[in-house]
């Protein structure tokens, strides 16, 4: 990671957390109960709440024996996973349960712990707090081999309605079944475009395997990835925060649920992904994002390079020509052949406006963003669209600038951003070039 791309503590606070997060939004994030109330009103899926405790009388009047087999007792304003008791099953003795770390708790233990929460034992500054009991989500089958006892969660950093970075947090034996990195959980970076894990850290050190096993931590496919990202964006919108970390759990039957949010999410996610967060945030800071679906499309287009590059390397090196026939996916899903020039001097791909229009690619839902471009002809608003094409048989999805290319020889210029795992043959076949040019104009 380049130092200039890394987001530090001071920059997180001054440039993003306090600049884009209102006082009201921060107060919602600081209280898990307020967060859940907000999300329930917005129709965002959350685990069920069985009980709330605000006063000491609530503790003594509650029917503790009526609790289900499994549940989680939590402080509303707790930090870093402190003060949470996660119960996995009921013991054979009435009024006793077994926690995820296999210790036993009784009704009296739960009452005493709840009183400690109310007195502020786990809140910042030891201020009085509220407690609640919520549904125990458990482990989704996709994570059963990788998580130790507890429930893994997925942290998604969302800024300006765009998911910019994500990681899977896996409980370990050391963390006692909790998904908090500072307690010993494993953080696994996730490729935003594919939902596949790419790299893992444990105690800020890069690792390849689940601790004490030979299970690889890269290559894990997260189920329902697009839905997870869209729910994260909806949570950001509902919270009133412009910059937020959204923690999502996967219910084994009911799918993604928002567990909590954080107005100043931790920065270890950068190490888990091997990518700086600052540059990603700057890329989306000034974009006009319509809704969650649009924000996810932008994220996948902008931040697809990490895993896709590895996949291309594993597929083998493809050799392509400077003047190359390509296949473009149209707006209605058809595949149409066209011709392109491979330009290693350009970073981004561009496509002729008339061609893009004829292929149905200028539909509003396919426009990622608009940007102002200065040229010898003056200043213009240029569209950037989502373009899917096949180059040498290899599928590539990329943001593409829309430009008027009538005066140029080829309607598509493919930039080097799309060329990972490909080698360009520098020897130009003049006959092939002539054939492609004739095909272009005919």
Residue pairs with C-beta under 8 A, 6 or more apart in sequence:
1 270
1 274
1 275
1 276
2 276
4 276
4 278
4 279
5 275
5 276
5 277
5 278
5 279
6 270
6 276
6 277
6 278
7 16
7 267
7 270
7 276
7 277
7 278
7 281
8 267
9 267
11 278
12 264
12 267
13 264
15 281
16 159
16 242
16 243
16 281
17 243
17 263
17 264
19 242
20 159
20 160
20 241
20 242
20 243
21 29
21 240
21 241
21 242
21 243
21 244
21 263
22 240
22 241
24 240
25 239
25 240
25 241
25 242
25 244
25 263
26 241
26 263
27 34
28 34
28 35
28 38
28 239
28 240
28 241
28 261
29 35
29 239
29 241
29 244
29 261
29 262
29 263
30 77
30 263
31 76
31 77
31 130
32 74
32 75
32 76
32 77
32 78
32 132
32 260
33 52
33 76
33 130
33 132
34 76
35 239
35 260
35 261
36 46
36 49
38 238
38 239
39 45
39 46
39 235
39 238
39 258
40 46
41 238
42 234
42 237
42 238
44 231
44 234
44 235
44 238
44 258
45 231
45 254
45 255
45 256
45 257
45 258
46 257
46 258
46 259
47 134
47 135
47 136
47 137
47 249
47 251
47 257
47 259
48 134
48 135
49 132
49 133
49 134
49 135
50 67
50 68
50 71
50 133
50 134
50 135
51 62
51 132
51 133
52 58
52 130
52 131
52 132
53 59
53 62
53 114
53 117
53 118
53 130
53 131
53 132
54 118
54 130
55 118
56 115
56 118
59 111
59 114
59 115
59 118
60 111
64 95
64 107
64 110
64 111
65 94
65 95
65 107
67 87
67 97
67 133
69 89
69 90
70 87
70 88
70 89
70 136
70 138
71 87
71 133
71 134
71 135
71 136
72 84
72 85
72 86
72 87
72 133
72 134
72 135
72 136
73 84
73 85
73 87
73 110
73 113
73 114
73 131
73 132
73 133
74 83
74 84
74 85
74 131
74 132
74 133
74 134
75 82
75 83
75 84
75 117
75 121
75 122
75 123
75 129
75 130
75 131
76 129
76 130
76 131
76 132
77 122
77 123
77 124
77 127
77 129
77 130
78 84
78 117
78 122
78 123
78 129
79 122
79 123
79 124
80 180
80 182
80 183
81 178
81 179
81 180
81 183
82 122
83 113
83 116
83 117
83 121
83 122
84 178
85 99
85 105
85 110
85 113
86 99
86 100
86 136
86 150
86 151
86 177
86 178
87 97
87 98
87 99
87 100
87 105
87 136
88 97
88 98
88 99
88 100
88 136
88 149
89 97
89 98
90 96
90 97
90 98
91 97
91 98
91 104
95 106
95 107
96 104
96 105
96 106
96 107
97 104
97 105
98 104
99 105
99 177
100 149
100 150
100 171
100 176
100 177
100 178
101 149
101 176
101 177
105 113
114 131
116 122
117 129
117 130
117 131
118 128
118 129
118 130
118 131
119 126
119 128
119 129
120 126
120 127
120 128
120 129
122 129
123 129
136 151
137 151
137 249
137 250
137 251
137 252
137 257
137 259
138 151
138 251
138 252
139 147
139 150
139 151
139 152
139 252
140 152
140 223
140 250
140 251
140 252
141 252
142 220
142 221
142 222
142 223
142 250
143 152
143 168
143 170
143 220
143 250
145 210
145 215
146 152
146 170
146 210
146 215
146 217
146 220
147 170
147 171
147 179
148 170
148 171
148 172
148 173
148 175
148 177
149 171
149 177
150 171
150 175
150 176
150 177
150 178
150 179
151 171
151 177
151 179
151 249
152 168
152 169
152 170
152 171
152 179
152 249
152 250
153 168
153 169
153 179
153 247
153 248
153 249
153 259
154 166
154 167
154 168
154 169
154 190
154 222
154 228
154 247
154 248
154 249
154 250
155 166
155 167
155 169
155 245
155 246
155 247
155 248
155 265
155 269
156 163
156 165
156 166
156 228
156 229
156 232
156 245
156 246
156 248
157 163
157 164
157 165
157 166
157 243
157 244
157 245
157 246
157 265
157 269
157 277
158 164
158 232
158 233
158 235
158 236
158 243
158 244
158 245
158 246
158 295
159 242
159 243
159 244
159 281
159 284
159 285
160 242
160 284
160 285
160 287
160 289
160 295
161 233
161 236
161 237
161 289
161 291
161 292
161 294
161 295
162 233
162 284
162 287
162 289
162 295
162 296
162 298
162 299
162 302
163 192
163 229
163 232
163 233
163 295
163 296
163 299
164 192
164 277
164 280
164 281
164 283
164 284
164 299
164 303
165 189
165 192
165 269
165 270
165 273
165 275
165 277
165 280
165 303
166 189
166 190
166 192
166 229
166 269
166 273
167 187
167 188
167 189
167 190
167 269
167 272
167 273
168 187
168 188
168 190
168 197
168 220
168 222
169 179
169 180
169 181
169 185
169 186
169 187
169 188
170 179
170 185
170 186
170 187
170 188
170 210
170 217
171 177
171 178
171 179
171 185
172 184
172 185
172 186
172 202
172 211
173 211
173 212
174 183
174 184
174 211
175 183
175 184
175 185
176 183
176 184
178 185
179 185
181 187
181 201
181 266
181 268
184 202
184 203
186 200
186 201
186 202
186 207
186 210
186 211
186 217
187 200
187 201
187 202
187 268
187 269
187 271
187 272
188 197
188 199
188 200
188 201
188 217
188 218
188 220
188 272
189 197
189 198
189 199
189 200
189 269
189 272
189 273
189 274
189 275
189 306
190 196
190 197
190 198
190 222
190 273
191 197
191 198
191 303
191 304
191 306
191 307
191 308
192 229
192 299
192 300
192 303
192 304
193 299
193 300
193 301
193 303
193 304
193 307
193 308
193 397
194 221
194 225
194 304
194 307
194 308
195 221
195 222
195 225
195 226
195 228
196 219
196 220
196 221
196 222
196 307
197 217
197 218
197 219
197 220
197 222
198 218
198 273
198 274
198 306
198 307
198 310
199 206
199 217
199 218
199 272
199 273
199 274
200 206
200 207
200 208
200 217
200 218
200 272
201 207
201 268
201 271
201 272
202 211
204 268
204 271
206 271
207 217
208 216
208 217
208 218
209 215
209 216
209 217
210 217
222 228
223 250
224 250
224 255
224 256
226 296
227 255
227 256
228 248
228 250
228 256
229 292
229 296
229 299
230 292
230 293
230 296
231 246
231 248
231 256
231 258
231 292
232 246
232 248
232 258
233 291
233 292
233 295
233 296
234 292
235 244
235 246
235 258
235 261
236 242
236 244
236 246
236 261
237 292
239 261
241 261
241 263
243 263
243 281
244 261
244 262
244 263
244 265
245 261
245 262
245 264
245 265
245 266
245 269
246 258
246 261
247 258
247 259
247 260
247 261
247 262
248 256
248 257
248 258
248 259
249 256
249 257
249 259
250 256
250 257
251 257
267 277
269 277
270 276
270 277
273 306
274 306
275 306
280 302
280 303
283 302
284 298
284 299
284 302
287 298
287 369
288 369
288 370
289 295
289 298
293 365
294 365
294 368
297 368
297 386
298 368
298 369
300 397
301 368
301 386
301 397
301 398
301 399
302 399
304 397
304 398
305 417
305 420
308 420
309 420
309 421
311 421
312 318
312 394
312 420
312 421
312 422
313 420
313 421
315 394
315 421
316 421
317 421
317 422
317 423
318 391
318 392
318 393
318 394
318 421
318 422
318 423
319 392
319 422
319 423
319 424
319 425
320 342
320 391
320 392
320 422
320 423
320 424
320 425
321 342
321 424
321 425
321 428
321 429
321 432
322 341
322 342
322 424
322 425
322 426
322 428
322 433
323 339
323 340
323 341
323 342
323 410
323 428
323 432
323 433
323 436
323 437
324 339
324 340
324 341
324 342
324 391
324 392
324 414
325 337
325 338
325 339
325 340
325 436
325 439
326 337
326 338
326 339
326 340
326 389
326 390
326 391
326 412
326 414
327 335
327 336
327 337
327 338
327 389
327 390
328 335
328 336
328 337
328 338
328 359
328 387
328 388
328 389
328 412
329 335
329 388
329 389
330 336
330 359
330 360
330 361
331 359
331 360
331 361
331 363
331 366
332 360
335 390
336 359
338 355
338 411
338 412
338 440
339 410
339 411
339 412
339 436
339 437
339 439
339 440
340 391
340 410
340 411
340 412
340 413
340 414
341 409
341 410
341 412
341 413
341 414
342 391
342 414
342 419
342 424
343 413
343 414
343 415
343 416
344 416
344 419
344 424
345 416
346 413
346 415
346 416
347 415
347 416
347 417
348 398
348 399
348 400
348 401
348 415
348 417
349 387
349 398
349 399
349 400
349 401
349 412
349 413
349 414
349 415
349 417
349 418
350 400
350 401
350 402
350 403
350 405
350 412
350 413
350 415
351 361
351 385
351 387
351 400
351 401
351 402
351 403
351 405
351 411
351 412
351 413
352 402
352 403
352 404
352 405
352 406
352 411
352 412
353 362
353 402
353 403
353 404
353 405
354 404
354 406
354 411
355 411
355 412
356 362
356 385
356 402
361 385
361 387
362 383
362 385
362 402
366 385
366 386
367 383
367 384
367 385
368 384
368 385
368 386
368 399
369 384
370 381
370 382
370 383
370 384
371 381
371 382
371 384
372 379
372 380
372 381
372 382
373 379
373 380
373 381
373 382
382 401
382 402
382 403
383 401
383 402
384 399
384 400
384 401
384 402
385 399
385 400
385 402
386 397
386 399
386 400
387 397
387 398
387 399
387 400
388 395
388 396
388 397
389 395
389 396
389 398
389 412
390 396
391 414
391 418
391 422
392 422
394 421
394 422
396 418
398 417
398 418
405 411
405 413
409 437
409 440
410 436
410 437
410 440
411 440
